[in-house]
Amino acid sequence: MTTSRQKKRKTKTRRKILYTILIISMVLLSGVIVFATNLSLQTKNAMNKIYQPLDREKDPTKEAENKIENAKAEDSAFTILLAGIENEEKAKYGRSDVLILATINPKTEKISMVSIPRDSRVYVPDLGYQTKINHSYAFGGINYTINTLEEVLDIPIDYYVSTDFQGFEDIVDTVGGVDVEVPFTFSAQLTGSLKWKKYTEGPMFLNGNEALAYVRMRKKDPQGDAGRNIRQKQVIQEIINKATSISNIGNIDNMIKDVGNNVKTNIPSSEYFGLIKTYQNIKSSPIEQLQLKGYDTLIRGTSYFIIDEESLEEVKRQLQLNLDDFGQNAQSEMNKSTSVHDLTIGE
């Protein structure tokens, strides 16, 4: 009798344990579902804030054409403009403090990158006169800037990513900071706290606030704006490497939410993973660093950077070459032939 009661008690106890485990599991599962749903909604809202198509992309007559071009981005060469924006309280758009254009060719596995000095004197089509390139953004935002650069460099610009200073800091912090090779020792003032940070020649790890001051400093650089451009491209490359790494791809939702208020782009969310995959396949390839040469001058009391025409033509040629699969392959074969010829002469 006692044994029978004990068996029943044990059975009831097991059932209670099973029921408890089942209930806990259901509660946890429900929590995960609610969390995942909430996460996706937050990410979707952030994506809506980030996505800002160009004016020309809003034209319904070009909608089909745009879809075809976008579908080719994963296996064809394309261009992307990275714009760092200096916000001003009185200005509608602010001014572009950093402009870096990259051409990416998945077939030839080559990336070419050029920085456009912020004081470059260029013709702005939408304004109808020459002024600083960063003024094009102040008057008409990213649309005026892209229209201007397409005319200056004579290549189409497919994508852009723009961010203000806070967005830049958020991006760097979201990917876990960046490692840089400081070219020389200098001090720079941090935004926000206004504290001074010492950057020592050699390898350094920087958080978002420190990285911003690192890429903005130019007056203490022996190379001036050219030196600053080199540091900018150094940090941009490190950000891209870390953002597209396997360990960070799983955090893409967090990345999008973190930068949602401060970053704008015309890249559709449906193409994010395709572009990441493209970059993963070619990121080990060296980036061709192009440079626009020129000189500083004063015109009616305003400082300008005058781009050297020969330098501009060479940069245009290299960018166009990287967008042309046949031209790039032909150049590669020509380089091989030259190398063999030089080797024969040397022997």
FENWO-V851770 format. One record per residue. N is the residue number from 1. RES is the residue in one letter. PHI is phi in whole degrees, 0 to 359 (* if undefined). Layout:
N/RES/PHI ; N/RES/PHI
This chain:
1/M/* ; 2/T/299 ; 3/T/299 ; 4/S/296 ; 5/R/295 ; 6/Q/297 ; 7/K/296 ; 8/K/296 ; 9/R/298 ; 10/K/298 ; 11/T/296 ; 12/K/297 ; 13/T/298 ; 14/R/299 ; 15/R/296 ; 16/K/299 ; 17/I/298 ; 18/L/296 ; 19/Y/298 ; 20/T/297 ; 21/I/299 ; 22/L/296 ; 23/I/297 ; 24/I/301 ; 25/S/299 ; 26/M/294 ; 27/V/297 ; 28/L/298 ; 29/L/298 ; 30/S/298 ; 31/G/298 ; 32/V/297 ; 33/I/297 ; 34/V/298 ; 35/F/298 ; 36/A/296 ; 37/T/296 ; 38/N/298 ; 39/L/298 ; 40/S/294 ; 41/L/293 ; 42/Q/297 ; 43/T/296 ; 44/K/298 ; 45/N/297 ; 46/A/295 ; 47/M/297 ; 48/N/297 ; 49/K/289 ; 50/I/289 ; 51/Y/288 ; 52/Q/219 ; 53/P/294 ; 54/L/289 ; 55/D/303 ; 56/R/292 ; 57/E/280 ; 58/K/274 ; 59/D/289 ; 60/P/298 ; 61/T/290 ; 62/K/254 ; 63/E/299 ; 64/A/295 ; 65/E/297 ; 66/N/297 ; 67/K/296 ; 68/I/294 ; 69/E/297 ; 70/N/294 ; 71/A/294 ; 72/K/274 ; 73/A/301 ; 74/E/286 ; 75/D/235 ; 76/S/238 ; 77/A/295 ; 78/F/210 ; 79/T/241 ; 80/I/217 ; 81/L/256 ; 82/L/255 ; 83/A/237 ; 84/G/259 ; 85/I/252 ; 86/E/264 ; 87/N/286 ; 88/E/232 ; 89/E/299 ; 90/K/275 ; 91/A/269 ; 92/K/289 ; 93/Y/249 ; 94/G/85 ; 95/R/232 ; 96/S/281 ; 97/D/266 ; 98/V/225 ; 99/L/226 ; 100/I/233 ; 101/L/252 ; 102/A/235 ; 103/T/251 ; 104/I/235 ; 105/N/240 ; 106/P/297 ; 107/K/289 ; 108/T/266 ; 109/E/55 ; 110/K/227 ; 111/I/236 ; 112/S/245 ; 113/M/222 ; 114/V/222 ; 115/S/263 ; 116/I/257 ; 117/P/308 ; 118/R/297 ; 119/D/264 ; 120/S/302 ; 121/R/273 ; 122/V/224 ; 123/Y/274 ; 124/V/258 ; 125/P/305 ; 126/D/289 ; 127/L/260 ; 128/G/84 ; 129/Y/205 ; 130/Q/272 ; 131/T/198 ; 132/K/292 ; 133/I/299 ; 134/N/287 ; 135/H/286 ; 136/S/298 ; 137/Y/287 ; 138/A/299 ; 139/F/270 ; 140/G/216 ; 141/G/66 ; 142/I/295 ; 143/N/295 ; 144/Y/296 ; 145/T/295 ; 146/I/293 ; 147/N/301 ; 148/T/292 ; 149/L/293 ; 150/E/297 ; 151/E/284 ; 152/V/293 ; 153/L/264 ; 154/D/60 ; 155/I/220 ; 156/P/284 ; 157/I/250 ; 158/D/279 ; 159/Y/232 ; 160/Y/217 ; 161/V/224 ; 162/S/242 ; 163/T/211 ; 164/D/272 ; 165/F/299 ; 166/Q/295 ; 167/G/297 ; 168/F/298 ; 169/E/299 ; 170/D/298 ; 171/I/298 ; 172/V/299 ; 173/D/293 ; 174/T/295 ; 175/V/275 ; 176/G/92 ; 177/G/85 ; 178/V/228 ; 179/D/259 ; 180/V/231 ; 181/E/250 ; 182/V/291 ; 183/P/288 ; 184/F/200 ; 185/T/280 ; 186/F/202 ; 187/S/240 ; 188/A/219 ; 189/Q/272 ; 190/L/279 ; 191/T/286 ; 192/G/85 ; 193/S/285 ; 194/L/63 ; 195/K/284 ; 196/W/264 ; 197/K/245 ; 198/K/266 ; 199/Y/254 ; 200/T/261 ; 201/E/309 ; 202/G/118 ; 203/P/291 ; 204/M/216 ; 205/F/256 ; 206/L/235 ; 207/N/273 ; 208/G/300 ; 209/N/296 ; 210/E/289 ; 211/A/293 ; 212/L/298 ; 213/A/296 ; 214/Y/296 ; 215/V/275 ; 216/R/271 ; 217/M/297 ; 218/R/218 ; 219/K/294 ; 220/K/266 ; 221/D/274 ; 222/P/304 ; 223/Q/264 ; 224/G/63 ; 225/D/296 ; 226/A/296 ; 227/G/294 ; 228/R/296 ; 229/N/299 ; 230/I/296 ; 231/R/294 ; 232/Q/298 ; 233/K/294 ; 234/Q/299 ; 235/V/289 ; 236/I/302 ; 237/Q/297 ; 238/E/294 ; 239/I/298 ; 240/I/296 ; 241/N/301 ; 242/K/285 ; 243/A/292 ; 244/T/260 ; 245/S/288 ; 246/I/303 ; 247/S/292 ; 248/N/263 ; 249/I/301 ; 250/G/292 ; 251/N/259 ; 252/I/298 ; 253/D/299 ; 254/N/296 ; 255/M/299 ; 256/I/296 ; 257/K/294 ; 258/D/296 ; 259/V/255 ; 260/G/306 ; 261/N/274 ; 262/N/236 ; 263/V/238 ; 264/K/233 ; 265/T/202 ; 266/N/259 ; 267/I/280 ; 268/P/296 ; 269/S/300 ; 270/S/293 ; 271/E/256 ; 272/Y/305 ; 273/F/291 ; 274/G/295 ; 275/L/290 ; 276/I/297 ; 277/K/298 ; 278/T/301 ; 279/Y/293 ; 280/Q/302 ; 281/N/286 ; 282/I/236 ; 283/K/292 ; 284/S/282 ; 285/S/286 ; 286/P/294 ; 287/I/272 ; 288/E/282 ; 289/Q/268 ; 290/L/264 ; 291/Q/223 ; 292/L/272 ; 293/K/270 ; 294/G/172 ; 295/Y/213 ; 296/D/270 ; 297/T/207 ; 298/L/253 ; 299/I/233 ; 300/R/51 ; 301/G/82 ; 302/T/251 ; 303/S/279 ; 304/Y/229 ; 305/F/252 ; 306/I/264 ; 307/I/286 ; 308/D/293 ; 309/E/298 ; 310/E/296 ; 311/S/297 ; 312/L/298 ; 313/E/297 ; 314/E/292 ; 315/V/296 ; 316/K/300 ; 317/R/297 ; 318/Q/293 ; 319/L/294 ; 320/Q/295 ; 321/L/297 ; 322/N/286 ; 323/L/270 ; 324/D/252 ; 325/D/302 ; 326/F/293 ; 327/G/297 ; 328/Q/293 ; 329/N/295 ; 330/A/295 ; 331/Q/297 ; 332/S/298 ; 333/E/295 ; 334/M/294 ; 335/N/295 ; 336/K/297 ; 337/S/297 ; 338/T/297 ; 339/S/296 ; 340/V/293 ; 341/H/297 ; 342/D/298 ; 343/L/295 ; 344/T/296 ; 345/I/296 ; 346/G/297 ; 347/E/285
